[in-house]
Structures are given as C-alpha cells and as structure tokens.
Amino acid sequence: MSLPQLGLGTWQNTDPETCRESVRTALEMGYRHVDTAQYYGNEAAVGDGIEAADVPREEIFVASKVHAEKFGLAYDEVIEGLAATLDRLGLEHLDLLYVHWPVGNYDSAETLPAFDELVGRGRINHVGVCNFDIDLLEEAIEQLETPLFAHQVETHPLLQQDDLIAHAESRGYHHVAYSPLARGTVFDIPEVVEIADKHGVSPAQVSLAWLLSKNPVSVIPKATGEPHLRDNVDALSLDLDDRDIERIDAIGRTDRLVEREGAPWLDD
C-alpha cells in the first residue's frame, strides 16, 4: 500500500473519546493515513477509532513510532515495543514503524536490524525514521536491508527543510511533514494569509497545498473537530500557481517549533 499524501496527526490528542472520534470521523471523511506513537499515549484510542470507522483495515495506512524512553531502542526492546503497540492498537500489523528520535540507546547497528526482522515476520510493512539529519539518514540506509520508506520531520513555511526534501527525492523515500501548519503560526504569516485571501481558502489549506506541491512530501496535520478535518482535506484540491509557491519558498525563515529532545544536529 502506498503512502497517502494527507494523513491525520494525533500528537497531543490524548483524551480517549476525542481521539477515538477524531480518528473515526477522519477515516469516514476520506482520510486513509493515521499517524500515532508510543510517546503520544493514545495508541489504544487510535485503535478504537480505526475499529469504529466504517472503513476496511486494508484501506488504512497506520503508522506508529518506537521511542527510547518507552521501551528503548535495543534490538529486543524494539521487538517488544512493537508487540505492545500492536496490542494497544488492536492490529495484527503496522504499515509503517518509525524510530521516533535517534537518541537514548539508539544505535543503527542494533536498532535497525530489529526493524528488518519485523518486516521479515510480517509485523510491519515499512521502515521509517524521524528527526534525522542527512548523515544519520545515510547511515540508516546503509544499515537497513529493507529500503527506507519514510523520514518524518518538522516541516512548514517557516522551516522548509529543502535539503532533507531533496535528499528524500534523490534516495527514493517519502518526506513526511509533521507540524505542517507550524502549530497554527501559518495563520499569522502575511504571505500565506494573502495567498489564502486570493484563493478564498484558509491559510491552513495554503500551507498544506504548498507542501504537497513538493515531491515526495506527505503531510500529517493534527486536527480533531470535523470543520478542521474537512478544511485540511480540501487542501488536496487546491492548486497554487507558480507565483504562490515562489512567494512561500522565499520566506527564508528557520523557526523550529518542536523540542529537539537532545538532538543538537537539528539546530542547524
């Protein structure tokens, strides 16, 4: 199954009923990519939402992440962590499992072979990493027997990640943009607001459409209520012209909004 361009981010969606309903609503609205993580503490609620939705499991791309602080990233810890994740989600397999952060006891030579093993067992379909720099990405690609499928990292008009997107395109994996609305800051970026007014859409749609104009980028905006979920879906049908894209490309800021968790390479 290929990676849908638009997914549902669930970070900070920790109220079980709200999380369940937002996942169910999104799936029944047409979303086919749901992203969670051990660290979010909501895998069980996400699984409840998947079960409640009137959508076959085989049509849903489900991703989660193993985290050094939850189970650890040694070989056996990855295997055990994935088993716990699947139990909470109520699923037999994941479409994509990420290393959440390359910190703690992450060691590519020990951590990543566990991912290859999980692919071999049919417990996960694809391998991903999050919050890596290019050197770490190259190391992971060299270590893995399974092709690297995706790299998830903060990406939005104020942190455009051109080098990482170019690397993803050159090496043949997906670049997954988290916090694509810059935690709501896109509503205050003059260029984005003016382009939104020009098209009669929201700044959120403009930010998402701008990201989706870049290959091979997918986005996972966080949303809970139906209006925001619908607004994000509508970005798929928004066509920005070259001038719109160039204006956002030229913003030239590097405002990182997500805590780096001991990853100093992300300060660049």
N, C-alpha and C positions, 0 to 999 in steps of 0.2 A: 504494500500500500504506500502510495506517495505521500509526502508531507503537504497537507493543505496550507494555502498561503495565509489564511486567517485562523487563529486559534483563540481559545479562551484561557487567559491567565487567571490563576486563582490565589496568588500571593496575598496574604492578609485577609483572605475570605475564610475566617475561622469560625464564624457562627454556623453550627452544623446545619440548621434548617435553611438559612440564607444560602449557604454554599450548595446544598443539595438542590434547591430550587433554581439557582442561577445556572448550574450545570444542566439540569433538565430543560429549562427554558431555552438555553443557548442551543442545545442539540436539536430540540424540536423546531427551532427557528432556522436551522440550517448549518450551524457550526458542526465541524467534523474533526476538530483537533482540540483536545483538552490537556492542559499542562498543569502538573502539580509537583510536589516534592515532599520527601520525608520531613524536611525542615519546616514546612508550612503547617504541619499538624492537622491537615484537613483531608488526607487521603481517604479516610473512611467516608466522609461526607461526599467527596467527589465520586467515589464508587457508588454511593446511594443514588446520586443524581444520574449517573450512567444507567443504573439498573431501572430507575423510574422513567427514563425517557423512552418514548416510543420510536426508538432507532436501533436497528440491529447492531450488535457489538462489532461485527466485521466491517461496518461502515465508519467506525470511530477510531481515530488515531489518538492513542493515550500515551502520554509521556510523564515520567517522574524522574527523580534525581536522588542519588545516594549522597549522604553528607558525612563529613569526617566526624562531626560532633554527635551524630545519631548512632551509627553503627561502627563507624570507622571505614577506612578505605584499603585495609589489607585484604588479601585475596579472599580469605574465609569470611571476613566481615561484609564484603560486597555481596557474596552469595547469600549470607544470612539476611542482610538488609533487603535484598530484592524479594526474598521469600516473605518477609514481614510486610513489605509494601504491597505485594500481590494479595496477601491475606486481608489487609485493610481495604484495598480497592475491590475485593471480591472478584478478581480476574485470574485467568489461567496464565496469561502472558501480557507483557507490555510491548507496545510498538516501538518505544524508544526509551532507553535508560541513559541518563547523563551522570557524569561526575559533576557535582554541584559547584564545588570550588576546589582548585588544586592546592589545598592547604592541609594542615594537620599531618596525618601519616600517608598522604598521597605520595605514591611512588609509581611512576609509569610502568616500571618493570614488574611490579607486583599487582598493582590495581587493575591495569588494563587487561592482563590475561584472564582475570575473572570475568570481564565483560565478554571476551571471546568465548569463554566456557559457557556463559549463559546463552549466547547466541547458538552455540552448538547444541545445547539442551532444548532449544525451542522456547526458552523462558522469556527472551527478548528478541525482537526482530532487528533492532538497530542500536548502534552505539553513538553516544554524543558526549560532549564536554561543555562546560560553562566557564566563562570568565578566564579564558586562557589568553596568553599573548601568542604571537606568531612562532616564537621559539618553542613554546610548550605545545602548540598545535603540531608543529613539525615532528617533535619528539613522539607525540601520541600517534601520529600517522605511521611513523616508522615502527613503533612498538606493536600496534594492532595488526592482527591477521584479518580481522573484519574491517571493511572500509569505514572510515569515519563518516558518519551520516550528517551530523549537525553540530554547530557551535552556537550556543546561546549566550548573548551578552547584551548589556545595556546599549541601546541604540535609538536615537531620536534626533530631531533637528538641531538640538544643542550639543549632541555628541554623535557625530555622523559615522565614525568608525570606517572611513574609506579604505584604510589599509587592510582591515580584517575582512571587509566585504570582498575586496579584490583577491585576497588570499583564498577565501571560500570559493570564489568563481574559478580561480586557477587550479585549485586542488579538488574540485568536484564535490563539495559538500554544502549543506544548507547553512545560511546565516540566519539565526532566529533572534529577532529583536524583542527583548523584554523592556518594559517601561517605555513603549514606543510613543506614549503621549507625554513623556517627561514628567510623570506624576502630576499631570494637569497643567504644567507650565506652558504647553503649546497654546493655551487659551490667552496667553499674555505676550506671545511673540508677534510683533507687528506684521512681519512678512506673512506668517501663517494666517493671521486674522484677516489681512487684506485679501489674500487669495481665497479664503473661505467666503468672504463677502462677495467677491467676484462671481463665484460659482453658486452662491446661495446654499452653502452647506456649512457644517460645523468645522471648527479648527481641528477637532479630533479626526474627522474624515480626511482632511487635507494632509495631516501628519502621516496617517496610515497609508493613504494613496501614494504619497511621496516615497515612503519606504518600499511599498510594493512595486514601484516603478523600477527598482534596482534588482538586478539578478545576482545571486539567488536568495533573496530575502523573503522570509516569512515573519509574521508579527503575531504577538500574543497579548493584546491589550487586556487589562484587568477590567471587569465590569460585573455588576450584579443585577441591577434593575433592567427590566425589559427595554425601556427607552434607550439606555446607553448600549445595550447589546445590539439593538436594531441599528443605531447610529453607526456603530463600528462595522456591522455587516455591509451597510450601504457604501462604505469606502471601496468595496470591491468593484462598484460600478462607476466610480468617479475617475474620469480621465483628466489628469492635469496636462497642460500644454508644456512645451519645452521651456518657455519663459518662467512659468510657475516653478518648475523643477530647478531651474538655474537660480532663481531668487533664494530658494531654501538652501540649495547647495552652497551659496555664497555667504551664509550666515557666519560661518567661521568661528564658532564658539566651541569650547570643550568643557561643558558643565556636567560633571559626573554627579549623579544624584543618589546612587546606591552605595551603601557602605562596602568597603573593599575587603573586609574580613582578613586582614593580614596578607593582602596580595599587592605588594608595592609596585609590581610591573604595570598595574592599571593606572598608576599616577601619570604616566606619560601622556 
